[in-house]
Amino acid sequence: MIFKQLFEPDSCTYTYLLGCEETGKSVLIDPVIDTVERDLGVLRDLGLKPAYTLETHIHADHLTGAKKMRALSGSKIVVPEMDGLSCADLGVKEGEVFQVGNVKLHPLYTPGHTSTHHAYLIDDGTHKMLFSGDALLIEACGRTDFQSGDPHALYKSIMEKLFTLPDETLVYPGHDYEGRQITTIRQEKQRNPRLKEGTTEEEFVNIMNSLDLPYPRKIDFAVPGNTACGECPDNVPEEYRGPCDIIEVAPDIGTMGKQGDQG
């Protein structure tokens, strides 16, 4: 498997590139509209075909690059099936493997940051890689105070689904704001100040409800835009409109399917 971790500095978002060496097919997890051209250049340099974009959830802090990537390259848009987005080409859900060439991703339903959030697990028999989206971050977790967030649900997602993975599982988060790139399940159990072992659900809920975080500066256009797979709404401020210029080469397909290419 070919793997690269890519970074968008304005929203501190990580995009993950996974490529199948045998077929040349690739998937970008959580692409950002601002860096679509860069990501296409990386794919070209690696000799990979942009087959899919895959979302962990409907983001509130950036516009996804899914629609722009599809317009420029013909890649298919993949989202959690329960989002029910008519603009997507494929839907994924827990219990059904999403396959990109010979790369197999296992969707994990992990609500709490949003009600439809999914993480993705790769297990190649030698090591496990978890793409945790905004559910589990490095010594932190996604906020739960807007957009269908629920601290009780997030606690259960992390404690019952993510923290039950092997300690050595590599965790690649959707964001980091301090220059860190990777963590492990063991490290988060030991060091995460919100969720370390022994933290009760009540304690976690109290922590999350007292964070008093600022209102997300892009949420008012990011959420409606991402519900349309990365279309720029009219209310995008001029300072953020640059990446919105897209030459549409294909209309929205609107045929939600499943499973990927199965090889």
C-alpha positions in Angstrom: 0.0 0.0 0.0 1.2 3.5 -0.8 0.5 6.0 2.0 0.9 9.7 2.5 -0.3 12.1 5.2 -1.1 15.5 3.7 -1.8 18.8 5.7 -4.0 21.8 5.1 -2.7 24.6 7.4 -5.7 26.9 7.6 -8.0 24.3 9.2 -5.2 22.1 10.4 -6.8 19.2 8.6 -5.1 16.0 7.6 -5.9 14.3 4.3 -4.8 10.8 3.9 -3.8 9.3 0.6 -4.0 5.5 0.3 -3.0 3.8 -3.0 -3.0 0.3 -4.3 0.3 -0.6 -5.7 -1.2 -3.4 -7.9 -4.0 -1.5 -9.6 -2.9 2.1 -9.2 -6.2 3.1 -7.7 -6.3 5.6 -4.8 -8.6 7.1 -2.2 -8.2 10.5 -0.4 -9.7 10.5 3.1 -11.1 13.9 4.0 -9.8 16.1 1.1 -9.9 19.9 1.5 -11.1 22.1 -1.3 -8.1 24.4 -0.8 -5.5 21.7 -1.6 -7.2 19.7 -4.4 -4.7 20.8 -7.0 -1.8 19.9 -4.7 -3.3 16.5 -4.0 -3.8 15.8 -7.7 -0.1 16.7 -8.2 0.9 14.2 -5.5 -1.2 11.5 -7.1 0.4 12.2 -10.5 3.9 12.1 -9.0 3.1 8.7 -7.4 1.6 7.3 -10.6 -1.8 6.8 -9.0 -5.3 7.2 -10.4 -7.7 9.3 -8.3 -10.5 6.8 -7.9 -12.3 7.9 -4.7 -12.7 10.6 -2.0 -13.9 9.3 1.3 -15.4 11.5 4.1 -15.4 10.7 7.8 -18.3 13.2 8.4 -19.8 16.5 7.3 -17.2 18.9 8.4 -17.8 22.3 10.0 -14.3 23.8 9.7 -13.5 23.5 6.0 -15.1 22.7 2.7 -14.4 19.3 1.4 -12.5 18.9 -1.9 -14.7 15.9 -3.0 -16.8 17.7 -5.6 -13.9 19.7 -7.0 -11.8 16.5 -7.1 -14.6 14.7 -9.0 -14.9 17.6 -11.4 -11.2 17.7 -12.2 -10.4 14.0 -12.2 -13.5 11.9 -12.4 -13.1 10.4 -8.9 -16.1 9.1 -7.1 -17.5 10.7 -3.9 -17.9 8.3 -1.0 -19.6 9.2 2.3 -21.2 7.4 5.2 -24.4 5.9 3.8 -26.5 7.3 6.6 -25.8 10.9 5.5 -28.0 10.2 2.6 -26.3 12.8 0.3 -27.7 12.8 -3.2 -24.5 14.3 -4.5 -22.5 11.3 -3.5 -21.7 8.3 -5.7 -21.3 5.6 -3.0 -22.2 5.1 0.6 -20.3 3.1 3.2 -21.4 1.6 6.5 -20.1 -0.5 9.4 -19.8 -4.2 8.6 -19.3 -3.7 4.9 -15.7 -3.4 3.6 -14.9 -0.6 1.3 -12.2 -1.7 -1.1 -9.8 0.3 -3.3 -7.9 -2.1 -5.4 -6.4 -4.4 -2.8 -6.7 -1.9 0.0 -9.5 -2.8 2.4 -11.0 -0.2 4.7 -13.4 -1.2 7.5 -15.9 1.6 8.4 -16.5 2.0 12.1 -19.6 4.0 13.1 -18.4 6.4 15.8 -21.0 9.0 16.5 -20.6 11.8 19.0 -18.7 14.6 17.2 -21.6 14.3 14.7 -24.4 11.8 14.7 -23.2 10.1 11.5 -19.4 10.1 12.0 -17.3 7.2 10.8 -13.7 6.2 11.3 -11.9 3.8 9.0 -9.6 0.8 10.0 -7.1 -0.9 7.9 -5.7 -4.3 9.0 -3.1 -5.8 6.7 -2.3 -8.7 9.1 0.9 -7.0 10.2 -0.3 -3.7 11.7 -3.5 -1.7 12.1 -4.1 1.8 11.0 -7.1 3.8 12.3 -8.2 7.0 10.5 -10.2 8.4 13.4 -11.6 11.6 11.8 -12.6 14.0 14.5 -13.7 11.3 17.0 -10.3 10.7 18.6 -7.5 13.3 18.2 -4.0 13.4 19.7 -4.6 13.9 23.4 -8.0 15.4 22.6 -11.2 14.6 20.8 -13.7 16.3 18.6 -16.0 18.9 20.1 -19.7 17.9 20.8 -21.4 21.3 21.2 -22.9 21.7 17.7 -24.0 19.9 14.6 -25.7 16.9 16.3 -22.9 16.4 18.8 -23.4 14.3 21.8 -20.7 13.7 24.5 -22.5 10.6 25.8 -22.4 9.1 22.3 -18.7 10.1 21.8 -17.7 8.6 25.1 -19.2 5.2 24.1 -17.7 5.4 20.6 -14.2 5.9 21.9 -14.4 3.6 25.0 -16.4 0.8 23.4 -15.2 0.8 19.8 -11.8 2.6 19.5 -10.2 1.8 22.8 -11.0 -1.9 22.4 -8.7 -2.0 19.4 -5.2 -3.4 20.0 -2.9 -1.0 21.9 -0.4 -0.8 19.1 -3.0 0.4 16.6 -1.7 3.5 14.8 -4.1 6.4 15.0 -4.1 9.1 12.3 -6.5 11.9 13.3 -8.5 14.3 11.2 -6.8 17.3 12.8 -3.9 18.4 14.9 -3.2 21.9 16.0 0.3 21.4 17.5 2.3 19.9 14.7 1.9 16.3 15.8 1.1 13.6 13.2 0.3 10.3 14.8 -0.6 8.6 18.0 -1.6 5.1 19.2 -4.5 3.6 21.0 -2.2 2.8 24.0 -0.9 6.4 24.1 -4.4 7.8 24.1 -5.5 5.5 26.9 -2.6 6.7 29.0 -2.3 10.4 28.1 -5.5 11.8 26.7 -6.6 14.3 29.4 -10.3 13.9 28.4 -10.4 10.1 28.0 -7.6 8.3 29.7 -8.3 5.0 31.4 -10.5 5.4 34.4 -12.4 8.4 33.2 -16.1 7.9 33.8 -18.8 8.9 31.4 -20.0 11.6 33.8 -16.5 13.1 34.1 -16.1 13.1 30.3 -19.5 14.8 29.7 -18.6 17.4 32.3 -15.3 18.1 30.6 -16.9 18.4 27.2 -19.7 20.6 28.4 -17.3 23.1 30.1 -14.9 23.6 27.2 -16.4 26.9 26.1 -14.8 26.8 22.6 -15.2 29.6 20.1 -17.9 29.4 17.3 -16.3 27.8 14.3 -15.4 30.5 11.8 -16.4 28.6 8.7 -19.4 26.6 10.0 -22.1 28.8 8.4 -21.0 28.0 4.9 -19.0 24.7 5.5 -21.9 22.6 6.8 -24.4 23.5 3.9 -21.5 23.3 1.4 -20.4 19.9 2.6 -24.0 18.6 2.6 -23.6 19.3 -1.1 -20.3 17.4 -1.3 -18.1 20.5 -1.4 -20.2 23.0 -3.3 -19.5 26.6 -2.4 -22.6 28.4 -1.1 -23.3 32.0 -1.9 -22.3 33.1 1.7 -18.7 32.0 1.4 -16.7 35.1 2.3 -14.5 36.6 -0.5 -11.4 35.6 1.4 -12.3 32.0 1.1 -13.7 31.9 -2.4 -10.5 31.3 -4.3 -10.6 27.5 -4.3 -14.3 27.6 -5.2 -13.6 28.0 -8.9 -14.5 24.7 -10.4 -14.9 23.7 -14.0 -17.7 21.1 -13.9 -16.9 18.2 -16.2 -19.6 15.9 -14.9 -23.0 16.5 -13.2 -23.9 15.2 -9.8 -24.6 11.5 -10.3 -26.8 11.0 -7.3 -26.8 7.2 -7.3 -25.9 6.1 -3.9 -24.3 2.7 -3.9 -22.0 0.6 -1.8 -18.7 -1.3 -1.5 -16.2 0.3 -3.8 -14.6 -1.5 -6.7 -14.0 -4.8 -4.9 -10.6 -5.1 -6.4 
